[in-house]
Amino acid sequence: MRHQWADLPAKVRDLIARRCGTVVGVTVPDAGEVAEFAAALDTATGRVFVKAARLDSPNLWMARKEAQAAPAVKGVGAAVLWQGEAGGWLVTAFEYVPGRHADMSPGSSDLPLIAGTLAGLADRLTPAPSLRTFSLAQRWAGSALWPEIATAGGLTPWQAEYLGQLSALESRVSDAVAGDTLVHTDMTGSNILVDGARVRVIDWSWPAPAAAWVDTASLVPRLIAAGHTAARAHRWAMTVPYYAAADPAKVAALAAVDAARWQLRAIRDGGVWVALSAAAEAWVAELLPISASRERLPREQRR
């Protein structure tokens, strides 16, 4: 549940005032739903972005992980100014990052900027800096979402037809995404801020070591949902060298898991997840022939 400024305990508001000065304005972002409190605060010492979570919250680890990851992504992510506890809450103050949410629609001038940022991030974050966090391969070990969807009767006609292939791809996802790059794992348009020619990537709450192409791949269904065809979204991703060099069968394994995740959310919650699920399905359908043709090549030609 997202709290408002007035909902915070007085001790939390007093801590912020002591560290930042009197709060004279509060702007709640129009995106994000995990943080219990998140807002840009205009204070006597300037604008800061503050997140707060109860110490007994099941999502507290995300707040701590975001702060731990901040030094590794300095200059691209938001820097942590300070962190403290008061009134049973953990409070983290970040630098305020100006900009608007990235425009992912066809023809957007943001797209080449985002591609360049993704390539630069992968360069910078390989090898992955040391963080106490599970790798993406560990996070998805034993994933079996497609059988769950089938049992619940939630398959689309296309998914039912290709269920065997989707399940086989999902079973290989841990090996597919293994790598030594620190990736964001929640790359969305709302987590990408564009200010002129500068791109910043915020909300590093789910960082994980993984293959360098993973963050680029995760944006493909977002592009499709924003109006791109699957083929066009795939071609955009191919402008990022790490994605272009990736084994299509491994990318297809990730796509199969993403499609399953969004299908489950669509079944449970409806709303925007229905469109995102359809986009992820279109991406997998685009990748299956590419992956299959790659598998038929002699081993020495798959590089």
Secondary structure per residue as TSV (DSSP state, phi and psi in degrees):
chain	resnum	aa	ss	phi	psi
A	1	M	-	360.0	128.0
A	2	R	-	-81.3	123.8
A	3	H	-	-92.5	152.3
A	4	Q	-	-93.2	167.4
A	5	W	G	-55.7	-43.9
A	6	A	G	-68.8	-18.6
A	7	D	G	-78.2	-20.2
A	8	L	S	-68.4	144.9
A	9	P	-	-57.5	149.4
A	10	A	H	-57.7	-35.1
A	11	K	H	-64.1	-34.1
A	12	V	H	-69.4	-46.2
A	13	R	H	-64.9	-35.2
A	14	D	H	-66.7	-40.3
A	15	L	H	-60.1	-44.7
A	16	I	H	-63.7	-42.4
A	17	A	H	-64.4	-38.4
A	18	R	H	-65.2	-39.3
A	19	R	H	-83.5	-30.6
A	20	C	H	-115.7	-17.6
A	21	G	-	100.9	172.6
A	22	T	-	-56.8	134.2
A	23	V	E	-87.0	121.5
A	24	V	E	-113.6	-5.3
A	25	G	E	-160.7	145.3
A	26	V	E	-132.3	125.1
A	27	T	E	-121.9	114.4
A	28	V	-	-86.6	130.3
A	29	P	-	-67.0	154.6
A	30	D	S	-93.6	14.0
A	31	A	S	-139.1	162.9
A	32	G	-	89.7	140.2
A	33	E	-	-142.1	-2.1
A	34	V	S	-87.2	-46.8
A	35	A	S	-62.5	135.9
A	36	E	S	-69.2	-33.1
A	37	F	E	-140.0	132.6
A	38	A	E	-152.5	127.5
A	39	A	E	-165.4	151.7
A	40	A	E	-83.7	127.5
A	41	L	E	-113.7	127.9
A	42	D	E	-89.7	119.4
A	43	T	E	-125.2	174.6
A	44	A	T	-62.9	-21.4
A	45	T	T	-106.8	8.0
A	46	G	E	122.3	-179.5
A	47	R	E	-87.4	135.1
A	48	V	E	-134.0	161.2
A	49	F	E	-111.9	125.1
A	50	V	E	-120.2	135.2
A	51	K	E	-120.0	147.3
A	52	A	E	-142.5	144.3
A	53	A	E	-142.0	141.2
A	54	R	E	-64.1	144.1
A	55	L	T	-67.0	-18.5
A	56	D	T	-100.7	13.0
A	57	S	-	-74.9	139.0
A	58	P	T	-66.2	-16.2
A	59	N	T	-98.9	11.3
A	60	L	H	-58.5	-36.6
A	61	W	H	-58.0	-30.6
A	62	M	H	-66.9	-40.1
A	63	A	H	-63.5	-41.7
A	64	R	H	-68.6	-39.2
A	65	K	H	-65.8	-39.8
A	66	E	H	-61.9	-41.2
A	67	A	H	-67.5	-37.4
A	68	Q	H	-66.7	-35.1
A	69	A	H	-77.6	-20.8
A	70	A	G	-54.3	-45.2
A	71	P	G	-61.0	-32.6
A	72	A	G	-69.3	-27.2
A	73	V	G	-112.2	24.3
A	74	K	B	-53.4	133.9
A	75	G	T	92.3	-24.7
A	76	V	T	-109.2	-48.2
A	77	G	B	-85.3	-176.9
A	78	A	-	-88.7	130.4
A	79	A	-	-73.4	144.5
A	80	V	E	-83.7	126.1
A	81	L	E	-86.7	-43.0
A	82	W	E	-166.5	163.4
A	83	Q	E	-142.3	139.4
A	84	G	E	-158.2	169.8
A	85	E	E	-120.0	142.6
A	86	A	E	-162.6	139.9
A	87	G	T	58.4	27.7
A	88	G	T	81.6	15.3
A	89	W	E	-124.4	150.7
A	90	L	E	-100.1	126.1
A	91	V	E	-116.5	130.3
A	92	T	E	-125.2	125.0
A	93	A	E	-105.2	126.2
A	94	F	E	-110.9	157.5
A	95	E	E	-60.5	147.0
A	96	Y	-	-79.5	124.4
A	97	V	-	-101.6	113.0
A	98	P	-	-74.7	161.3
A	99	G	-	133.8	172.3
A	100	R	E	-112.7	161.1
A	101	H	E	-63.6	142.9
A	102	A	-	-61.1	141.1
A	103	D	-	-90.9	113.1
A	104	M	-	-97.3	4.4
A	105	S	S	-73.9	159.7
A	106	P	T	-55.8	135.6
A	107	G	T	83.2	-1.2
A	108	S	-	-64.1	136.4
A	109	S	T	-73.0	-9.3
A	110	D	H	-73.7	-25.8
A	111	L	H	-61.7	-45.9
A	112	P	H	-66.2	-31.4
A	113	L	H	-65.2	-41.4
A	114	I	H	-65.9	-42.7
A	115	A	H	-59.2	-43.9
A	116	G	H	-64.6	-37.8
A	117	T	H	-65.5	-42.3
A	118	L	H	-61.9	-42.8
A	119	A	H	-64.4	-43.7
A	120	G	H	-65.7	-38.3
A	121	L	H	-63.1	-44.7
A	122	A	H	-63.2	-39.9
A	123	D	H	-59.4	-47.6
A	124	R	H	-70.2	-34.7
A	125	L	T	-100.1	22.1
A	126	T	S	-121.4	123.8
A	127	P	S	-69.2	157.1
A	128	A	-	-61.5	130.9
A	129	P	-	-61.8	155.2
A	130	S	-	-72.8	116.7
A	131	L	-	-135.6	145.5
A	132	R	S	-82.2	88.1
A	133	T	-	-152.9	150.5
A	134	F	-	-69.0	146.0
A	135	S	-	-72.8	163.2
A	136	L	H	-65.4	-33.6
A	137	A	H	-61.9	-41.3
A	138	Q	H	-68.5	-39.2
A	139	R	H	-60.6	-36.0
A	140	W	T	-105.9	11.0
A	141	A	T	-60.4	134.4
A	142	G	T	73.8	14.2
A	143	S	-	-57.9	131.8
A	144	A	-	-145.5	58.7
A	145	L	H	-79.8	-34.6
A	146	W	H	-63.6	-43.8
A	147	P	H	-59.2	-35.7
A	148	E	H	-63.6	-43.5
A	149	I	H	-65.1	-42.3
A	150	A	H	-62.2	-43.2
A	151	T	H	-62.6	-35.4
A	152	A	T	-80.1	-3.1
A	153	G	T	71.1	29.3
A	154	G	-	-103.5	14.0
A	155	L	-	-78.6	139.5
A	156	T	-	-75.1	165.2
A	157	P	H	-56.1	-41.5
A	158	W	H	-65.2	-43.7
A	159	Q	H	-62.6	-38.9
A	160	A	H	-63.2	-39.0
A	161	E	H	-67.0	-36.5
A	162	Y	T	-107.9	20.0
A	163	L	H	-56.4	-42.0
A	164	G	H	-60.1	-45.5
A	165	Q	H	-66.7	-40.5
A	166	L	H	-63.7	-43.1
A	167	S	H	-65.2	-39.1
A	168	A	H	-65.2	-42.1
A	169	L	H	-62.5	-45.1
A	170	E	H	-59.4	-37.0
A	171	S	H	-66.0	-17.4
A	172	R	T	-104.3	7.4
A	173	V	H	-66.2	-35.9
A	174	S	H	-60.8	-45.8
A	175	D	H	-66.1	-36.6
A	176	A	H	-64.1	-40.2
A	177	V	H	-95.2	0.0
A	178	A	-	-62.3	139.3
A	179	G	-	179.2	-179.5
A	180	D	S	-121.3	36.6
A	181	T	E	-115.6	136.4
A	182	L	E	-77.4	119.6
A	183	V	E	-116.6	161.3
A	184	H	-	-76.7	-44.5
A	185	T	S	70.7	0.2
A	186	D	-	-137.7	47.3
A	187	M	-	-77.2	111.2
A	188	T	-	-136.0	166.6
A	189	G	G	-60.1	-33.1
A	190	S	G	-75.4	-17.3
A	191	N	G	-95.8	4.3
A	192	I	E	-116.5	119.2
A	193	L	E	-110.0	134.0
A	194	V	E	-116.2	127.4
A	195	D	E	-131.4	96.5
A	196	G	T	67.3	-121.9
A	197	A	T	-96.9	4.6
A	198	R	E	-100.7	136.3
A	199	V	E	-116.9	132.4
A	200	R	E	-122.6	144.1
A	201	V	E	-115.4	118.6
A	202	I	-	-110.5	175.8
A	203	D	-	61.4	63.3
A	204	W	-	-87.4	58.0
A	205	S	S	-86.1	-15.7
A	206	W	S	-124.1	38.7
A	207	P	-	-66.1	149.7
A	208	A	E	-159.9	142.5
A	209	P	E	-65.3	135.9
A	210	A	E	-166.0	-176.7
A	211	A	-	-66.0	147.4
A	212	A	T	-66.4	-18.5
A	213	W	T	-89.6	-5.6
A	214	V	H	-61.1	-46.1
A	215	D	H	-65.6	-38.3
A	216	T	H	-61.4	-46.4
A	217	A	H	-60.0	-38.8
A	218	S	H	-67.0	-18.6
A	219	L	H	-82.9	-17.4
A	220	V	H	-58.3	-50.7
A	221	P	H	-64.7	-26.4
A	222	R	H	-66.1	-39.5
A	223	L	H	-65.4	-41.8
A	224	I	H	-62.1	-43.3
A	225	A	H	-63.8	-24.5
A	226	A	T	-87.7	1.2
A	227	G	T	120.9	-5.8
A	228	H	-	-76.0	150.6
A	229	T	-	-72.5	161.1
A	230	A	H	-60.6	-40.3
A	231	A	H	-64.0	-42.0
A	232	R	H	-67.7	-40.5
A	233	A	H	-63.5	-41.2
A	234	H	H	-63.1	-41.4
A	235	R	H	-63.7	-38.3
A	236	W	H	-61.5	-46.1
A	237	A	H	-60.1	-33.0
A	238	M	T	-67.2	-12.3
A	239	T	T	-77.4	-11.0
A	240	V	S	-93.8	116.5
A	241	P	H	-53.0	-37.5
A	242	Y	H	-65.7	-38.0
A	243	Y	H	-70.3	-42.0
A	244	A	H	-60.7	-32.6
A	245	A	H	-87.7	-7.5
A	246	A	S	-72.7	149.6
A	247	D	-	-67.4	120.8
A	248	P	H	-57.0	-30.9
A	249	A	H	-65.8	-34.9
A	250	K	H	-72.1	-41.1
A	251	V	H	-62.2	-40.1
A	252	A	H	-63.5	-34.6
A	253	A	H	-63.8	-44.3
A	254	L	H	-62.5	-43.3
A	255	A	H	-61.4	-37.9
A	256	A	H	-63.9	-40.0
A	257	V	H	-69.3	-43.1
A	258	D	H	-59.6	-43.0
A	259	A	H	-61.9	-38.9
A	260	A	H	-67.6	-43.2
A	261	R	H	-59.5	-47.0
A	262	W	H	-71.4	-31.9
A	263	Q	H	-65.0	-40.9
A	264	L	H	-62.2	-42.3
A	265	R	H	-65.3	-37.5
A	266	A	H	-64.1	-40.9
A	267	I	H	-64.3	-43.2
A	268	R	H	-80.5	-40.2
A	269	D	H	-117.6	-17.8
A	270	G	-	64.1	-142.3
A	271	G	T	58.1	-137.0
A	272	V	H	-64.3	-21.2
A	273	W	H	-68.2	-24.4
A	274	V	H	-64.0	-46.5
A	275	A	H	-66.7	-39.8
A	276	L	H	-68.1	-36.2
A	277	S	H	-63.6	-43.2
A	278	A	H	-63.2	-37.7
A	279	A	H	-65.9	-42.9
A	280	A	H	-64.8	-37.9
A	281	E	H	-62.6	-42.1
A	282	A	H	-62.9	-36.2
A	283	W	H	-65.7	-46.2
A	284	V	H	-61.4	-42.9
A	285	A	H	-60.7	-35.0
A	286	E	H	-68.3	-37.3
A	287	L	H	-81.6	-28.4
A	288	L	H	-55.8	-47.5
A	289	P	H	-64.8	-36.2
A	290	I	H	-65.7	-44.9
A	291	S	H	-62.6	-42.5
A	292	A	H	-65.7	-41.2
A	293	S	H	-67.5	-34.7
A	294	R	H	-65.4	-39.9
A	295	E	H	-64.6	-26.8
A	296	R	H	-79.7	-12.9
A	297	L	S	-70.9	150.6
A	298	P	-	-57.8	147.0
A	299	R	G	-50.8	-41.3
A	300	E	G	-70.5	-13.7
A	301	Q	G	-97.9	1.8
A	302	R	-	-85.4	-2.1
A	303	R	-	-80.0	360.0
